[in-house]
Amino acid sequence: MKRLVNFCDYFVLCSGSSDRQVSAIVDGIQDGFAKLGIKIPIKQRGSDSSWIVLDVGDVIIHVFQKDVREFYRLEYLWQEAKAINWEKIK
């Protein structure tokens, strides 16, 4: 994202299949960062838990319900950014 925007280096997009699963994913992310001693300064949640945004400075994390992710299509909006396949990094 560095070449496209000045507010983050990475955009992380992931999905859950329900409000409860989206909240659980966010809780897991926050727990992981807390273990590293990193507090997440900005957390925005819509009126429901269909889309939650976490701002970790250089990393912006979007956790969507699948249908909301398909509707907003952020992958398309940021298609010029280099995609990283995390499955291959493991």
C-alpha positions, 0 to 999 in steps of 0.5 A: 500500500506504500505506493498508493496511500500515505496512511498505512503500509498494509491492508488486511481483509478477512471474512467471517460468516456471522456477526459472532464470528466477525467479533471472535476474529477481532477478539483473536487479533486483539489478543494476539497484538496484546501478547506482543504489547501492542494496543490497537488505538482505533477500533470502529464497529458499525451498528452491528458487527458486520464490518469492524476496522482495526487501525494498528498504525501501519496496518489497517485490518478490515474484518467483514461478514462475507456478504458485506465484503462482497458488497464493498469489494475493497480488493477491487478498490485497492487492486493496484496494491501488491497482494500477499498470499498469507497461506504461502508465507506460513 
